[in-house]
Amino acid sequence: MTGKGDNHKARRGLSLSKKRSSAHAVNTTPISSFFSNPQPCKLSCPLCGQTVPRFGINEHIDLQCKNFERTDSSASSASNVVSPSRTSSKSPQLDPELKEETKTSPYFKTRTSPNVSQEISSKTVVRKLELGSLSAKLSRTCEKTNDRTHSDVKHAFSDPNKDTLDDVSVSQTENLASKASGTNGDSKRTIELTTNAGICTTTAGSLGKDFKMEPGLKVSLSSSSNLIKRKKETPVKGKVSNLRKKPKHEVSSSTEVSFGKETVDGVEFKPKVPSPADDDLLSILDNTSSNLHTVCVPEKTGNTSPPQRLPYYLRNFQTVLQAVLENEDDRALFNQDDMTLLQAFEKLSVMAQKLYVRLFQRKRKWIQVEKLEYEEISSDLGPVAQELVQGGLLQTENDLCNIEEAFDLLPAPDLKTLAKTFHLGSSGTQKQQLVDGLLRLSKQKSLFSLSPAQNNIGAVILKRAKQLAGSCVRLHSAPRAVFSRILLLFSLTDMMDEEEMAAAGQSQLYTILLVNSGRLAFPDYTVQRMARVYRERDDLIKYEASIRALQEVTLAMQAGHWEEALDLYTTAKNEWQHLKTSCDLSHQKELPVFLRSFTTGWAYTRILSRGVEILQRLRRYEEAVDELRYLLLQDVYCPNNRGRWWDRLALNLQQHLKKTEEAICAIRDGLSDPFVRTGHKLSLYQRASRMRESASFKKYHLQLRDLPTVDVQDVRHVSIRGQLFPHEGGTGKSRFLVPSNTDDFTDGTVICSVEDLSLAHYRQQGFDQGIHGEGSTFSTLFALLMWDIIFMDGIPDVFRNLYQACPLDFHTDCFYENRKEAVDYRVQLISEASAETLRVMLEDVWTSQKGKVCSCANWELFSSLSQAQSLVSCLGGAFLAGVTARMAKDFRHSRGGLPDLVVWNTCDNTYKLVEVKGPNDRLSQKQQIWLDELQKLGADVEVCHVVATGARGSCVE
């Protein structure tokens, strides 16, 4: 079913229109690429969608985002904490024009904040809210039954030993308290519950003059004409008694009220233990207002800030701390000194906590206080920084002793001024030139010094540099290390790259932000932790050090600094040798392989593996061979890399060192290694085949004849022609020109990729549907057919936090071993399923799980559910069962090498799997193995070679 409309639609998708291209890029970016691909330089704001620099997302959301709710400057400077669950939108706005005396309902209570600031003015205003017809009915009922209820309430409060309220429901308790609102119609009573730290005022009605209170409570009875006057009370310093958790519907005060404790100006107070009479009284008052909206909202007339909502970055940071410290195994990895630092952070004011989290997310270096700009925290951050210094979380300029760090702190104009002070005008104008000149001067010896210790030139330069820098701060290393280890434990399942290590794992906090804002959702699974990866605190510290060493080596390699990378690799290798001789590492060997990847030995083994590449880049092949043999002597760490190690060892021995016999032995051992899979195994066999066919290796034919064989059959090959686009440089991926037959551009041309050119070719052959997905096409089908098995419960330690896109054993042999029975049953079910059954299976998972993060699922690959259903109907159950079984047994080595294109015809249910190869491109070993495997499963497979033709050749044809 091909038509002109289809051709037009397909070719319009190949247009180079900037608007279409940008929109297409936004809509087709898979959500799983956040975990599987390198982090982008820019990110999309989760609130407004604007693209901003990656590490400027915090500043954008706080200062520039249009959809972010901001508090005013007075709220930003407040140091009181407000619970995140109580947003300002839920709290009624206060009216500054209300009078002191207002009417209120006698059936509701309002407590003032127990933490009253010293700056509160002498008056507290009570605002009136409309209660509606229901309140009016309750009021009329109260007046009729007032006398009868008074005696009941009096009896309930006067007998503390009798649990009167245990058998009374919540609604009955509300009616009981509301009926006790007055005795003479117009008169009302006010009960003021006063503790040592503040006053809790509520309207509860008349309790009778004979009512007796416990010593800890004060009752004030007053009458007025339908008016309640709140008396000014001076707050008493001392402990605060807080007996209940404030309901969500109540209006938040300027302090954060939590169950069992209260925070006043950043200081935590322990609650006072109430007496039995207090419990009885407060239980009635609490039940009275627990299910009703707050009526009276206290409004302070002094210079006080309204309730504020904690910013997202502080809430996320607190979430990480709580999640890690609530786990007993993780909490045991921190000693008393670490806990003291954490308590120091908790005692900080809200503004100080905000500033610390902001600085924690930046690279640790000296920063001038005058250059700190966080308007959402405070316009003047000097006092806030001083609070962090007093808490031991920040260092000041007094701790700045490194002259190079001082130079890095100063801008170029200040460095130029400093150079002129020491008469170094000829040092240049660039910052690095000025730094080099000052460093040379600082290392010179003074003519008047009697000993090297008296050489004060460097000290004088450092002193002048610190004077130019002014007040500066830097995060203290010890507290930052504690918080970094907490974040490392929280995000243990996500390997951070070197940029994330420098930013202290900001992507983990960003992930929490996406989840909280609804932009990201993870599958439903049960976290079940049993094994202890780290037995003691030193194990975690050593693992953190190994991870940082790995990132330093990787960063040096990416920058092309091979000599520096060699030094880092040598240092790490010596440290690993020392650990093996001085520490007991038997515990790491007992862990399952998917948890062993979070140990010190695994990280150092990865460094040694990178060291092989470093040595080869420096043409030190003898040392590289020795390192490879050392790695292959063990199979505890990084067993999945053994295939690459054997392949590289054989190559170095044969080509670089010309040791043919040793190379043949390496090939034989590699082919016999059970950890050598798919592409690497075929690569070793093909190397032996080339040696066998070469005339220069005739004397080794007997040795090569006895090697294990790998049988791979070839598939059909076809060729098509396309006009090559002469792009600048002549390197990179080939682009082609095809004529446009659209109505708008009848004589135009569009530029497309080699895969799009092939899709157009197969569309002309009758395949009305086609997808360029490579491995993601089959991995997405695998996820849809095996979703419940991938995230099944009952397997310990595969899910260790709530932000995992796949189980930890997904890329190991343990995945199939732990789910063997369920996988085998599902594969059998798929093989026997009809087309309709397969469609239903896909629909169930698609409708219930669409959009949730899964490392092997790309929800944007298929345009709709019907397209995915039509594809599985064409593929059939037998073919899908074979692919599913192979992926379930070894997903790590099976995810690559699958064909580029899947094209199918919805009319006759025919399909074709196509591997596209452009000019000067050839099949890899993994692709050859998959093509052979798919052909054995009964699929129509072929390789499409695109032959490039120039503009002149195209005209001739």
N, C-alpha and C positions, 0 to 999 in steps of 0.2 A: 504493500500500500504506500507507494511513493507518489508524490505529487509536487506540483510546482510550489505550493504553499509550504510544504515541508522543506524543500530545498532553500526557499527564501528564508525561512526561519532559522535554518542551520547556519546559513552564511551570514545572517545578521549577527549571530552570536560570535562571529569571528572578526567583527569590526573593531577598529582601533579607536573608536570614539572614546574620548577621555571620560566623559560622564558615565557612559555605560561601563567602561572598564573599572572605574572606581567603585561604582555601585555594585558591580558583580563581585569585586574583591571583598567588599564588606559582607555580602550575603553568603559567600561560599567559604569563608574561613572557618574551618572546623573548630569546635570548642575544645576538642582533645589536643589540638596543637599547642595549647598553653602548657601542657605537661611533656609532650614528646619532642617538640622543636625548641631550638634556642630562643631565648626570650627576645622579643622585638625591641627596637630602640624607642618606639612610641607605643602608647596604650590608649585604648578608648575609655573615656570616663564612664564609670558604671551608672552615673546619674543623668548626665546630659548627652553622652555619646561623642563629645568632642575629642579629637586625637591630640594628646599632649605628650611631652617627653616622659620616658618611663619613670625616672626618679623625680619628676616634678608633679606626679599625680596627687601627692598630698597637698602641695601648695595650691594646685589648681582647684581641688575640691573645697579647700578652706577659704580661698580668697576670690576665685574667679567663677566657680561653677554656679550657674543660674538656678539649678534645681536643689541646691544644698541649703538646708535650713540653718541660718546663722543667728546667733544671739547678738545683742548689741554690745557695745564696748564695755558697759558696766557689768554685763553678765560675763564677759570674757575675763574680767579682772577679778571676779569673785573666786574665793578659795573654797567655798563650800561645795559639797558633792551632792549631785542629784541622781537618783536611780535612773538608769537608761530606759527602763520600761515605762517611765512616766514622762511622756513628751509634753512639750509646751502646748501642742495642739489639743491635748486632752484637758488641760487646765484652763478654766475660764479666765478671761482677761480681767484684770482689776480696774475699777473705775476710780480715778483719783478725785472725782468731784462728789463722792458720797459723803454724807454727814457722819458724825461720830455715832449717832444712835439710829439704828435701822431695825426694821421688823425682821423676825426670823421664825421659822417653824419650831414648835416645841418638841417635835418628834425626831429631830436629828441633833447630832452633836458635832462640834468642831473643836479639834485640839490645836492649840498653838504649838509652834515648834519648840521643843525643849531646849534647843540651842539658840538662845537669844543673844544677838550681838551686843557689844557694849555701846555701839553707836546708834542704837535704836532711839528714836525720839520718844517723847513722853506719851504719845497717843497711839492706839491701835484701832484701826477702823474695821468694822464688820460690814461686809457687802451683802445685800439682799439678792437672792435669786428666786425666780418664779418657780413655784412648786407644782402648779397645774391643778386640775380638778380632783385628782386622786388625793392630793394633800388636803384640799378643802374638805373632802368627805371624811378623811381621817380626823381632821380637826373637829368636825361636828360630832363624830362618834366619841371623840375624847371628852367633850364637854358633858355628854349625857352620862357617861360611865365613869366620871372622874372619882367620885367618892368611893365607889366599890373597889376600884383598883388601888387606891392609896393604901389601904390596909394590907393588900397582898404584897405590894412592893416593900412595905415596911417590914413585913414578916420575913420576906426573902433576904433582906439585907441584915436584919438583926440577928439571924441565926447562922453563923459561919460554919458550924459543925454539920449542918444539914444541907445536903447538896440538892437545893431546890430546883436548879435549872437543868439538871442532867436529863430529865424526861421531857423537857420543853423544847419544841422544835424552834428553828430559827425564826420563822414567821410569827409564832406565838410569843417569842421573846421580844420581837420588835413591837408587837401590839401591846405587850405588857409594859414596856418602857414608855411607849407613846401615850398610853392611857394615863400614865402617872405624870403628865406634864403640868398639871395645876389643880388646885382645890377650889378656887373661887372664881372660875370663869376667866376673868381678865388677868388675874395674877399669874406670874410665872416664877420659877425658881432656877437658880444657876448653881451648879456644883463645880467647884474649882478644886481639882486634884493637884496638889502641890508636892513636888519631890524636892530633893536637895539641889537639883540643877536647873529646875525650871518649873513652869506651870502648865497644866493640861486642863483647859476649860471646855466644858461641854454642857449643852442644855439637856437635862434628863428629867426635869419635872420635879414635883414636890415629893419629898421622901418623908415628910413629917418631922415635927420638931423633936420627937423622941428618938430619932435615929442617932445611933452612936457610931463614931468613926474610930478607926485604929489610929495610933499615934502618928503614923507616917502620912496621913491624909488630912487635908483641911477642907471643911465644908463651909461655904458662904451662902446664906439664904437671903435673897433680896426680892422685893416685889416692885413692879412698875406697870405702867399702862401699856401692855403689849410690846414693851421695849426691853432689850437686854443690853446692859452696859458692861463692857469688859474693862476691868480695873487694871491700871498700869501696875506691873509687878517687876521688881528689880531682880534679874537672874542671880541665883546663888551659885557660886563656884563649888564644884564638887562632882560626884559621880552622877550619871544620868541613868534613870531607870526606864527601860523600854521593854514592854512585856509582850508586844505582838508585832507582827509584820504588817505594815501599812497596806491596805487594799489598793488595787490598781486605780479604782475610780476616785480615790481621795486626791485632793489637790496637794501637790508636792510643796513642801516648805523649803526654806533655804538650806536645810541640812538633809543629809542622806540617812533615812531611817531604815535600819536592817534588823533582822530578828536576833536578839541577844546582844547587840552592841550598837553603839552610836558613834559617829565621827563628828567631832566638833573642831572646826578649823584645822583639819588634817590630823588631829590627835584622837586616837581610839580610846574610849572609856568602857570599862566593864559595867554591865548592868547591875543594879541593886536587886537583891533577891526579895521579892514581895512577900508579904504576909498572907495568910489564908483569907483574911477579910479583904485585902486588896484584890486577890484573885476573884472573889465573888462579885465585888463591885465592878471591876473592870470587865468581867465576862459579860455582865448585863449591858454595859455601855458599848462594848465592842460588838456584841450581837445586834444591838439596836441599829448600829450604823453600818454593819458589814455589807448588807445588801441594798443600801440606799445611797443615793448620790449626796455628796457633801453640799450642805446648804450655805454655811457661812465661810467666807474666805478671808482670813486676816490680811489686811493691807497695812504695811508699815509706812509711816509718813516720813521717816528719816532717809538718809542716803544709803539705802540698801539695794542690792541687786536682785532682780527677779530670779526665779529658779532657772538653772541652765542645764542643758543636756550634754553629757560627756561626748567629746568628739569620737569619731569612729576609730581612729588609730589608737586612742587610749583604751577604748572598750575592747578592741581586738587584742591589744597587748595584755590586758587583764584576763581575757579569755584563755590565752596561751598559758599564763602563769597558773591559773586555776586548774586547767586541764592536766598539767604536768604534776603539780604539787598534790593533787587529790589522789594520784596513784601511789600506793605505798612503795612499790619497787623503784619508781622514779624518785620519790622523795628521799629514799635512803641513799641516793647518790649525792646528796648535799649535806655537808657537815654543819656544825653550829655556826661557824663563821659565815658560811653562805646564807644561812637562814637569817642571821643578824642583818646582812646587807639587804635581804628581801624585806625584812620588817622596816628597815630604814626607808625604803622606797614607799611602803604602804603608809608611813607616817607623814609623808610629804603632802603639801597642799595640792589641790587639783592643778593649779597653774604650774607648779614644779614638776608634777608627774607628766604633764603635757610636754614641757620643755625637754625633759629627759628622754621621753620616747622619740621626740623629734630628732634629738642629737644621736640617739642610739641607731636610728635608721640611716644616719650619714656615716661616711667613712671617718674612722677615728683619727683626727688630727686637730692641731690647735686652731681655734677660731677666735677672732676678735669679738668681744661682747657687743661693741657698737655696730657690728655687721650682722648680728642676729636679728632677723626680722620675722616675727610671727605675730601678726596683728590679732589673730584669733585668741592668742594667749594673753598678751599684754602689750601696750605701747612702749613700756619701759621694762626690759627683761633683766636689768641689772639686779634688782632685789630678788627676782626669781632665781637667777643664776647663783646669787649668794646663798640662798637657801639650799641649793644642791651642793654647794661647796661645804656648808656646815654639816650636811648629812653625809659627807664623805663620798659623794658620787661624782664630783667634778674636781679637776685639778686647776690651779690658778697659775698665773705667770711666775709665781715663786718656784714652781716645780719645773719650769722650762730651763733645762740645762744643756740641751743639745743645740749647738750653734746652727747646724744645718736646718733643724726644725724651725728655728727662729727666722732664718732667711726665707724659708718656704712660706712663713706666715705673712711676711711683709710684701706689699705690692712693689712694682718696679720703681715708682717715684720715690718711695721711702728708701729703697735700696740705693738709689742714686744719691739721695741725700746722705745716707750713711757712708757711701764710698767717698763723697766729697769731704766728709768730716775727717777721714783718714788719708786724704790726699791721693785718692785713687781715681782721678778723673780720666785716665787713659784706659780704664778697664773695659770700656764699651758702654753701649746704651741698652743692650738686651739684658733681660733679667738673669739669664744663665751666665752671661759674661760677668755681670756684677757679682753674682754669687761666687763664681770661680775666683775672681780677684780677691774678694774678702776672705775666702777660705785659705788662699795662699798666704795672705797677710796674717791670719790668725795662727798659722803654724810656724811663723818665724820666731826665732829666739830673741829675747830682749837683751840689749847690751849691758843692762844693769842687773840682770838676774844672776845670782850666785849658783843656782841649781835649776834643773828643769822644772821643778815644782813651783818656782817663783816666776815662771814665764806667764805674765798676766795680759799679754796682747789679746789672746782669744777671749779672756774674761772681760776685758774692757769692751771689745766689739760686741760680745753677747749682751752686756749691760746696756750699751747704747741701742742695740736692736730691740731689746725689751722695752726701753723707754719710748721708742718710736711706735711699737705695736700697741702700747697701752694695756688696758685690761683684756686678758684673753683666757680662755678656758679650754679644757679638753676632758673627755670622759675618762674617769679613773679606770685603770685596766682591770682591777680585781672585780668590781661590781659588774662591769661590762662582760667579763668572762663568764660570770655566773648566769647572767641573762642570756648570753649566747648559748651556753650549754642547755638551758631550758628550752630555747627555741630549737636547738638541734634535736633534742628528744621529741619535741612536738612534731617536727617535720622530718623525722628519721627516715621515712619512706621516700622522701623526695631528695635527690642528690642536687645540692646547690652548686651552681657554677662559680667561677672565680669572682664575677661581678656581684653575685648575690652574697658571697662570703664577705666582700668588702662592705656591702650595705647591710650586713647582719640579718640576712634572710628576709628582706622586705617583701618578696613575692609570697611568702607564707602569710604574712599579715594582709597582703592584697587579696589572696585567695579567700580569707575569712570575710573581707569586705564584700567581695562578689557574692559570697553565699548569703550574707546578711541582707544584702540589697536585692536578693532574688535573681541576680544575673547568672548564678551558677548553682547547680544542684548535683549532689552526688547520689549514687545508688543506695538503696536500703540494704544494710547488712548489720551483722552483730559483731561488735568488737570483743574478742576473746583472747586475752593475753595470759599465757602460762609460763613460757620460758623467760628467763632473765638474761638479756643480752650482755649486760654489764653487772658483774658481781659486786663491785665496789666503786668508789668515787674515782680512784686512780685509773680504772679501765676506761671510764668516760673521758677523762682528761687526755689520756693517751690517744684515744680514738679521734678526739677533736684535733689534737696536734697532727696526727697522720693525715687527716682530711685537709687541713690547711697546707701541709707540705705538698700534697697531691695537687691542690689548686695552684700553688706557686710554680710547680714544675710545668703544669699545663699552660699557665699564662705565659711563661717564658718561651715555651715551644710555639705558641700561637703568634708571639711577637717576632719569632725568628732569632731569638737570642740563644743560640745553641750552646755557647760556652757557659753562659749563666745557668742554663738548664742543666748542663753537665755537672756544675758545682752543686746545684740543689739536689740533683739525683744522687750524687756521691754522698752528700750529707745524710740524706734520707736512708740510703742503703746502710751506712754505718750505724745509724740509729736502730734500724731493724735488726741488724746483727746483734747489737747490744741487748735489745729486748728479748730476743730468742734465747740468749744465754742467761739473762738475769730474771726473767719472769716465767711463770707457769702459764702456758698457752693451751693447755689441754682442754680447758673449758670451751674455747672457740671451736675446737675440732668436734666437740659433742653437739654443737648446735646444728639444726638443719641448714642446708646450703643457702636458703633464701634469707635466713637470719645471720648467717656467717658473713654475708656481704656488708654488714654494719660493724665489723670488727676491725681491730688495728691491723691484723695480719692481711686482711683483704685489701685495705687501703695501701699498705706498703708494697704488696704484690703488684698492684696496678702501677705504682711508681716504677718498680723494676721493669715492668712491661714497657712503659714509656721510655725507660732508659735504653732499651734495645733500639728504639727508633732514633734516639739522640746519638748513640754510638754509630749507627749506620749513616746518619747524616754527616758525621765527622769522619767517615770512612775508617772507622776503627772496628773492622769486621771480626777480628780475632776476639776482642772483648765482647762484641755482640753475641758471638757464638757461645762463649762461656756463660754469658748471662742467660741465654735461651736454654742451655742445658741445665743450668741451675733451676730455672723455673719449671722445667719439665720433670725434674726429679720429685716434685711434690704434686699432689692432686687434691689438696685440701682447699686452697684458695684459687678463685677464678678458673674453675675447670672448663667453663665454656670458651675460654681463650686458647685452649690447648691446640685446636686445629690450626689457628693462625700461627702459633709458635712453631709447630712442626713444619708448616709450609715455609715459614721464613727461615728456619734452620736449614732445610734442604736447599733453598735458593742461595743462601750465603756460602754453604759448603761447595755447591756445584759451580756457581758463576764467579764468586769473588775470591774464594780461597782455593779453587780447583782441586778439592778433595772429593773425588768422585765416589770412592768406596764408602766414605763416611756419609755422603749424601744419599747413597742407595740405602744404607742402614737406617738413616733418618726417615726415608720414605716408607720403608717396611714397618718400622715401629709406629709411624703415624697412621698408616692404614689399619694397623691392628689395635689402635687406641679406641676404646668405646666412646670417648668424649669427642672424637673427631667426626663431625656430621656434614652432610650435604655438600656445600660448595667447596670447603677445604679438603674434604676427602677426594672429590673429583679432581681438584687441582693437583693433589699429590699424584694421583693415578695418571693424569695427563702429562705431568713432568716425567714420570717414568716411561711413558709411551714415547715421548719425544726423544728421550735418551736411547731407547731401544731401537728406534728407527734411524738414529744418527750413525754415520759411518765412523765417527771418532770415538764411539763407545762400544766398538765391536767386542773388545775383550771382556766387557761386563755383561754380555748378553745372557749368560747363564744365571748371573745374579738377578738380572732384571726379569727373567722369565718366571721366577718363583714368587713374584709379588702378587698380593691379592688383586683381583680385578673388580672394576666398577663398570657395569653395563648400562649405557645410556643410549637410547635410540633417537635418531634425528627425526624432525617433523617436516612438513611441507613448507616450502619457501616460495613467496611470490614477490614481484617487483612492480612498483608504480613509479611514475615520473612526476616531478614537480619543479616549478621555476624557483630557484634559490634566490632569496632576498640578499643582496650584497651589503650586509651590515658592516659597520665600521670595525676594523681590527681583524675580521675574519676568524675570530675565535668565539667560543661559547656555543650555546645551543643553536642549531640551524633554524632559520625562519624561511617560510615560503610565501609566494604570492599566488593568489587564486583570483580569477575574475568574479566580479560581483554581478549577480543577475537580479538584484532587487529593483523595485519600482523607482526608488529614489536615485540609485546609482546604477544605471544600465550599462555604462561603459567603464565603471571603476574597478578597482582591485582592492583586496584586503590582504593583510598579513596574518598568517596563522602558523601554528607549530606543526611539527611533523605528525603528531597524533591527530590534530584536527584535520589535517589533509587526508589522513587515512580514514577517519570517520566519514568524511564526505565521499570517499571512494566506496566504502562498504554501504553507505546509504543508497548509492546508485545501484548497488547490487541487490537491493530489496530489503535490507535490514533497517526497519523504521525506528529502532531504538538502539542507543549506544551510549556507553559510559567510558570515560577515560579515568579510571580510578586506580590502576595498578593493583598493589596488594590490599588497599583499603576496601576494594569491592568485596573481596572474599572474607576479609577480617570483619567487616560490618555484618555480612550474612552469618558468619560464625557467632558473633555477639548476639544477634537476634534469635538464633536457634538454640543458643546455649546460655542465655542470660541467667536463668535461675541456678544453673550449675556453677557458673563463674562466681556468683555471689552467694553461694549456698552457705548455710550455717553448719556448725559442728566441727570445723577444722580449726584447731588452735593456732594462734599467732600469725595467721595470714592477713588479718585485719587488726591493726593496732591503733588507728585513730579514725576520725570521722571524715577525713578528707582524702580518701584513696580512690583512684580511678580504676584499680584492679587489685586482686589479691597479691600478696608479696611473692607467692610461689608461681605466679602466672608464667614467668619466663624460665622456669626450671622444670626438670623432670618430675619434681614433687607434685606439680599440678595434676598430672594424670594419675600418679600413684595415690594421691589422697582422694581422688574422685573416680577411681577406675570403674566401679560398679555403675555409678550414675552416668558416666560418659558412654560406656559400652551400651547401656540400655537406650540412651538417647540416640546414639548412632544407628542402632538397629531400628528404632522407631522412625527415624528420618528415611532410612533406606526403603522401608515398606510403606511410607506415607504416599498418599495420592496428591495430586496437584492442589486439590481443594484443602486437604489437611495442612499442607505446607503454607498455604495462604492464610489459614486461620492461625497457625502458630506464629507467623510473622505479625499478624494484626494484633494479637494479644499483647505481645511485647512492645510493639510500636506505640500502641495507644496508652499503655501504662508507664512506659519508661522513656519516651521520646524526650530528648533534650538533656538527659542526665549524663554526667561525664563518665565515659568509659574509654580506656586507652585504646581499645581495638574497634571502637564504633565511630563512624563519621556520619552524623545525622543529616548533613547537608549534601551527602553524595547522591542520594536519590531525590528526585524532584517531588515525589509523593509516595505514599504507601502503595498505591496501585502499581507504580512502576516497579517497586521492589517485588511485589507479588507476581507481576507478569514475568520477571526474570526467574524467580524460583520455579514458576510453572514450566518454563522452558528448560531449565537445567535438569529438573527431575530429582527425585529422592535419592537414587543410587549414586549419582555423581556428587550431590551435596554431602552425602554420608561419607564418602571417601575423603573429600577435602576436609570435612569437619574432624574426622578421626586423625588425620595427619597433623592438623593444627593443634588439636588437644594434646597430642603426645609430645610435641616439640614445637611450641609456638615461637620460641626465640629464633630458631633456624628456619622456620617455615614462613615467616612473615614477609620475607624478601624473595624476589625472583619470580613473582607471579606475572602473568601477561598484562600488558598495558591496557588493552581494550577488551571490552565485552560487548558484542553486538548481537541483537536477536530480532526475530520477526514475530510479532504478536499474532499474526494470522495463522501460520503453520507451526508455531512453537519451535522453530529452528534457531540455533545460536552458533556463534563462532568466537573462539578466544584467540586474540591476535597480539603477538609481541612485535612492536614497531621498532625498526632500526633505521636511523638516518644515515647520511653519508659518513663513511669512515667509522661506523659503529659496529660492534660485534656482540654476540651473546656472552654473558658471564656464565660461570659454572653453576651458580644457583638457578639462573634462568633455564639452562639446559636440563637440569634435574627436574624442575617443575613442569616444563613442557613435556618431558617424557612421562612424568607421573600423570599429568592431565590426559595425555593421549591414552595411557593404559586404562584410565577410568572411563573412556568412551567419548571424550569430548572432541569436537572438531577444532583442532589447533593448527595454527600456521604462523609463520614469521613473515611480516610484510616489510620489505626493504624499499626505502624511498630513494630513488636515484635523482640526483640534482641535475638540473639543466639550466644553463644561462639564458639570458634574454634572446641571444641570437639563435641558440639551439631551439628554443621554444617557437620562434617564428618559422624556422624551417619545418618543424614538425606540424 
